[in-house]
Amino acid sequence: MSLYSVKLELISPVSHIPTSQTIFGTIFHFYENEFGTESLENLCTYFDQENPPFLVSSLFIEGTLPVPQDFIPSLENINMLDKNIVSFTKETKKIQYISKKIYKEYIKDLNNFNQEYYKKLIQGQYIIQNQILMFPDEVNDIHSKSVKTTRTRVSVDNNEYYQDRVLCFDQNTHFEFYIDILNKSFEEPLKKVIKKMKYIHMGGHKSIGYNLYNVLDIINVDELKSSHPKLLLSKAVGDLSINYNQSYYQLKEQTIKFNQSSKQVNRKRTIVFLEGSIIVTTKNYIGKVIRETNEGKATYQNILGLLI
């Protein structure tokens, strides 16, 4: 198994940050363009047989990971009457991501990390910026500043006005997703496909130029994987291998529409674990790919969970 980080630059405003499902579909599209329909169908048989050749994560700001759900800082020996502590606790509740350097400290000793967190935050050894927990010397390396705005558009079908939410990031902001290649025979073909992903569209509003990315690089990051992987980097369904009593997780019901359908067709509703969930399992990944049919064609809903 080989874990890779795929670095991307954003070349347009975005309506949302792509999830693992969107990235999965994009890779399938480029794989078919590169190797043909027959090769894609061969790839799909592995998922049909519940023997996935690869797993993908959702997209994150470069240098960050989703905040682990077992990050529960201790308030023991902390003066709760201190105004700074009140402010720090509010900021802490809003954390959505942690830097990779913080993650390495977290996995080294979780209990100590939770115990010492507020002390280090007070002393300035940790800082929180744009809902990301990081070290002070990472401020200039992690570019996460964004502006939320809305744009008014006119519906073609009923000539009504509506507003889109748009995110505009700093031009220095880069993103990354992870791909865990489980089948060695697909490693080089997948790397070849990913390197050719230029001006890729991941998400809606393609006709007006939203959600466009360029792949910049793909590098091996096997050092991020632990011997007992448990931090979930993608949306995934559960299975019987999970020890739910020892896991920490968030759940969400989701319904995904077929993007290219001539009619509005919804996929099966699923309950998924969210990124950052801590999954205690006997396996290296969780979940599955659901095979469905849309207008006579087979489609795949990816709800496999990549764990590190």
C-alpha positions as CSV (number, residue, x, y, z in Angstrom):
1,M,0.0,0.0,0.0
2,S,1.3,3.5,-0.9
3,L,-0.2,6.7,0.4
4,Y,0.2,9.8,-1.8
5,S,-0.6,13.5,-1.4
6,V,-1.9,15.2,-4.5
7,K,-1.3,19.0,-4.4
8,L,-3.6,21.3,-6.3
9,E,-3.9,25.0,-7.1
10,L,-7.2,26.7,-7.3
11,I,-7.8,28.7,-10.5
12,S,-11.4,30.0,-9.9
13,P,-13.9,30.9,-7.2
14,V,-15.5,27.8,-5.6
15,S,-19.0,27.1,-4.4
16,H,-17.8,24.4,-2.0
17,I,-14.7,22.3,-1.2
18,P,-14.9,18.9,-3.0
19,T,-15.5,15.7,-0.9
20,S,-14.1,12.3,-1.5
21,Q,-17.1,11.4,-3.6
22,T,-16.4,14.2,-6.1
23,I,-12.7,13.4,-6.3
24,F,-13.4,9.7,-6.8
25,G,-15.7,10.5,-9.8
26,T,-13.1,12.9,-11.3
27,I,-10.4,10.3,-11.2
28,F,-12.7,7.8,-12.9
29,H,-13.4,10.3,-15.6
30,F,-9.7,11.0,-16.3
31,Y,-8.9,7.3,-16.1
32,E,-11.4,6.5,-18.9
33,N,-10.0,9.4,-21.0
34,E,-6.5,8.0,-20.6
35,F,-7.0,4.3,-20.9
36,G,-10.4,3.8,-22.5
37,T,-13.8,2.5,-21.4
38,E,-12.7,-1.2,-21.3
39,S,-9.9,-0.4,-18.8
40,L,-12.3,1.6,-16.7
41,E,-14.8,-1.3,-16.6
42,N,-11.9,-3.5,-15.5
43,L,-11.1,-1.1,-12.7
44,C,-14.8,-1.1,-11.7
45,T,-14.9,-4.9,-11.3
46,Y,-12.5,-4.6,-8.3
47,F,-14.9,-2.3,-6.5
48,D,-17.8,-4.6,-7.4
49,Q,-15.9,-7.4,-5.7
50,E,-15.2,-5.3,-2.7
51,N,-11.5,-5.3,-3.4
52,P,-10.8,-1.6,-4.0
53,P,-7.6,-0.8,-5.8
54,F,-7.4,2.6,-4.2
55,L,-9.1,5.0,-1.7
56,V,-9.3,8.8,-1.8
57,S,-9.8,11.5,0.8
58,S,-11.7,14.7,0.7
59,L,-9.9,17.9,-0.2
60,F,-8.1,19.9,2.5
61,I,-6.0,23.1,2.6
62,E,-2.4,22.1,2.0
63,G,-0.6,21.2,5.2
64,T,-3.7,20.5,7.3
65,L,-5.9,17.5,8.3
66,P,-9.4,17.4,9.8
67,V,-9.4,17.9,13.6
68,P,-9.7,14.5,15.2
69,Q,-12.9,13.9,17.1
70,D,-11.0,12.6,20.2
71,F,-9.3,16.0,20.6
72,I,-11.0,16.8,23.9
73,P,-8.7,19.3,25.8
74,S,-8.7,19.0,29.5
75,L,-9.6,22.1,31.6
76,E,-8.1,20.6,34.8
77,N,-6.0,23.2,36.7
78,I,-7.2,25.9,34.4
79,N,-8.6,29.1,35.9
80,M,-12.0,29.5,34.2
81,L,-12.4,33.0,35.5
82,D,-9.5,34.2,33.3
83,K,-11.0,36.2,30.3
84,N,-8.3,34.8,28.0
85,I,-9.4,31.2,28.8
86,V,-13.0,32.0,28.0
87,S,-11.8,33.4,24.6
88,F,-9.6,30.4,24.0
89,T,-12.3,27.8,24.8
90,K,-14.6,29.6,22.3
91,E,-11.9,29.5,19.6
92,T,-11.1,25.9,20.3
93,K,-14.7,24.8,19.7
94,K,-14.5,26.3,16.2
95,I,-11.3,24.5,15.2
96,Q,-12.0,22.5,12.0
97,Y,-8.4,21.5,11.0
98,I,-5.0,20.9,12.5
99,S,-1.6,21.3,10.8
100,K,0.3,18.1,10.0
101,K,3.0,19.1,12.5
102,I,0.3,19.4,15.2
103,Y,-1.0,16.0,14.1
104,K,2.4,14.4,14.6
105,E,2.4,15.7,18.2
106,Y,-1.2,14.5,18.7
107,I,-0.5,10.9,17.6
108,K,2.6,10.7,19.7
109,D,0.7,10.9,22.9
110,L,-3.1,11.8,22.8
111,N,-3.6,12.0,26.6
112,N,-0.6,14.4,27.0
113,F,-1.8,16.4,24.0
114,N,-5.3,16.9,25.5
115,Q,-3.8,17.6,29.0
116,E,-1.3,20.2,27.9
117,Y,-3.3,21.9,25.1
118,Y,-4.6,24.9,27.0
119,K,-1.3,25.5,28.7
120,K,0.5,25.6,25.4
121,L,-2.2,27.8,23.9
122,I,-1.9,30.3,26.7
123,Q,1.9,30.3,26.4
124,G,1.7,30.9,22.6
125,Q,3.2,27.5,21.6
126,Y,0.0,26.8,19.7
127,I,-2.2,29.4,17.8
128,I,-5.6,29.2,16.1
129,Q,-5.9,31.0,12.8
130,N,-8.9,30.7,10.4
131,Q,-10.2,27.7,12.4
132,I,-6.9,25.9,12.0
133,L,-4.7,24.8,15.0
134,M,-1.0,25.3,14.2
135,F,2.4,26.2,15.5
136,P,3.3,29.9,15.3
137,D,6.1,29.3,12.8
138,E,3.5,27.9,10.3
139,V,1.5,31.1,10.0
140,N,3.2,32.1,6.7
141,D,3.1,28.5,5.3
142,I,-0.5,27.6,5.7
143,H,-2.6,30.0,3.5
144,S,-6.2,29.6,4.4
145,K,-7.7,33.1,4.1
146,S,-10.9,33.2,2.2
147,V,-13.8,35.5,1.5
148,K,-17.4,34.4,1.5
149,T,-19.7,36.2,-0.9
150,T,-22.9,35.7,-2.9
151,R,-23.6,36.1,-6.6
152,T,-27.1,36.7,-8.0
153,R,-28.0,34.5,-11.0
154,V,-31.1,33.8,-13.0
155,S,-32.6,30.3,-13.3
156,V,-32.9,29.3,-17.0
157,D,-35.9,27.0,-16.3
158,N,-38.2,29.4,-14.5
159,N,-36.5,32.8,-14.9
160,E,-36.2,33.4,-11.2
161,Y,-33.4,35.1,-9.4
162,Y,-31.4,33.2,-6.8
163,Q,-28.1,33.6,-5.0
164,D,-25.0,31.3,-5.0
165,R,-22.6,31.2,-2.1
166,V,-19.0,31.7,-3.4
167,L,-15.7,31.2,-1.7
168,C,-12.7,33.2,-2.9
169,F,-9.3,32.1,-1.5
170,D,-6.0,33.9,-1.4
171,Q,-4.0,33.2,-4.6
172,N,-1.2,31.5,-2.5
173,T,-3.7,29.0,-1.1
174,H,-3.1,25.4,-2.3
175,F,-5.1,22.3,-1.5
176,E,-4.4,18.6,-1.3
177,F,-6.1,15.3,-1.2
178,Y,-4.8,11.8,-0.4
179,I,-5.0,8.6,-2.5
180,D,-4.1,5.3,-0.8
181,I,-3.2,2.8,-3.6
182,L,-3.9,-0.7,-2.3
183,N,-3.2,-2.6,-5.5
184,K,0.4,-2.2,-6.8
185,S,-0.6,-2.9,-10.4
186,F,-2.6,0.3,-10.5
187,E,0.0,2.5,-8.9
188,E,1.7,3.8,-12.0
189,P,-1.5,4.1,-14.1
190,L,-3.1,6.1,-11.4
191,K,-0.1,8.4,-10.9
192,K,0.0,8.9,-14.7
193,V,-3.7,9.9,-14.7
194,I,-3.4,12.3,-11.8
195,K,-0.4,14.1,-13.2
196,K,-2.5,14.9,-16.3
197,M,-5.3,16.4,-14.3
198,K,-5.1,20.0,-15.6
199,Y,-8.0,22.5,-15.5
200,I,-10.2,20.0,-13.8
201,H,-13.7,20.7,-12.7
202,M,-14.8,19.4,-9.3
203,G,-18.3,20.4,-8.4
204,G,-21.2,22.3,-9.9
205,H,-21.4,25.5,-12.0
206,K,-19.0,24.4,-14.7
207,S,-20.7,26.6,-17.3
208,I,-19.8,29.8,-15.4
209,G,-16.2,28.8,-14.5
210,Y,-16.5,27.8,-10.8
211,N,-14.6,25.0,-9.1
212,L,-11.6,24.7,-11.3
213,Y,-8.2,23.2,-10.2
214,N,-4.8,22.2,-11.5
215,V,-2.8,19.3,-10.1
216,L,0.7,20.6,-9.3
217,D,2.4,17.5,-7.8
218,I,1.9,14.0,-6.3
219,I,4.3,12.8,-3.6
220,N,4.5,9.8,-1.4
221,V,3.6,10.4,2.2
222,D,3.6,6.9,3.8
223,E,5.0,8.5,7.0
224,L,1.5,9.8,7.7
225,K,0.1,6.3,8.1
226,S,0.1,4.8,11.5
227,S,0.4,1.0,12.3
228,H,-3.3,1.2,13.5
229,P,-4.9,3.8,11.2
230,K,-8.0,5.4,12.6
231,L,-8.3,9.1,11.5
232,L,-10.9,9.2,8.8
233,L,-10.1,11.5,5.8
234,S,-13.2,10.9,3.7
235,K,-16.9,10.4,4.0
236,A,-17.7,6.7,4.6
237,V,-20.4,4.3,5.8
238,G,-19.8,2.0,8.7
239,D,-19.4,-1.8,8.7
240,L,-19.3,-4.7,11.2
241,S,-15.5,-4.3,11.7
242,I,-15.9,-1.1,13.7
243,N,-15.8,-0.9,17.5
244,Y,-18.4,1.8,18.0
245,N,-17.9,2.0,21.7
246,Q,-14.3,3.0,21.4
247,S,-14.7,5.3,18.3
248,Y,-15.3,9.0,18.3
249,Y,-17.4,10.2,15.3
250,Q,-19.8,12.5,13.7
251,L,-22.6,11.3,11.4
252,K,-24.6,12.9,8.6
253,E,-27.3,11.9,6.3
254,Q,-26.6,12.7,2.7
255,T,-28.4,12.4,-0.6
256,I,-26.3,13.0,-3.8
257,K,-27.8,13.9,-7.1
258,F,-26.6,12.5,-10.4
259,N,-24.9,15.4,-12.1
260,Q,-25.3,14.3,-15.7
261,S,-28.9,13.1,-15.5
262,S,-31.5,14.6,-17.9
263,K,-33.9,14.4,-14.9
264,Q,-33.3,15.1,-11.2
265,V,-32.4,11.7,-9.9
266,N,-31.2,11.2,-6.3
267,R,-28.9,8.5,-5.2
268,K,-29.8,6.2,-2.2
269,R,-29.7,8.1,1.1
270,T,-26.8,7.1,3.3
271,I,-25.6,7.8,6.8
272,V,-21.9,8.6,6.6
273,F,-19.1,9.2,9.1
274,L,-17.6,12.6,8.6
275,E,-13.9,13.5,8.1
276,G,-12.0,13.7,11.4
277,S,-13.9,10.8,12.9
278,I,-11.8,8.4,14.9
279,I,-12.6,4.8,13.8
280,V,-11.4,1.9,15.8
281,T,-11.5,-1.1,13.4
282,T,-9.7,-4.3,12.5
283,K,-9.3,-3.2,8.9
284,N,-7.2,-0.6,7.1
285,Y,-10.3,1.1,5.6
286,I,-14.1,1.1,6.1
287,G,-17.2,1.4,3.9
288,K,-17.9,0.3,0.4
289,V,-18.8,1.5,-3.1
290,I,-22.5,1.3,-4.0
291,R,-23.3,0.4,-7.6
292,E,-26.4,2.0,-9.0
293,T,-28.0,2.6,-12.3
294,N,-28.8,6.0,-13.9
295,E,-30.6,6.0,-17.3
296,G,-29.4,2.5,-18.0
297,K,-25.8,3.2,-17.1
298,A,-23.9,1.8,-14.1
299,T,-22.7,4.5,-11.7
300,Y,-20.7,4.2,-8.4
301,Q,-21.2,6.1,-5.2
302,N,-18.0,6.1,-3.3
303,I,-18.4,5.8,0.5
304,L,-15.1,4.1,1.3
305,G,-13.2,5.5,4.2
306,L,-9.5,6.3,3.9
307,L,-7.8,6.0,7.3
308,I,-4.4,7.1,8.5
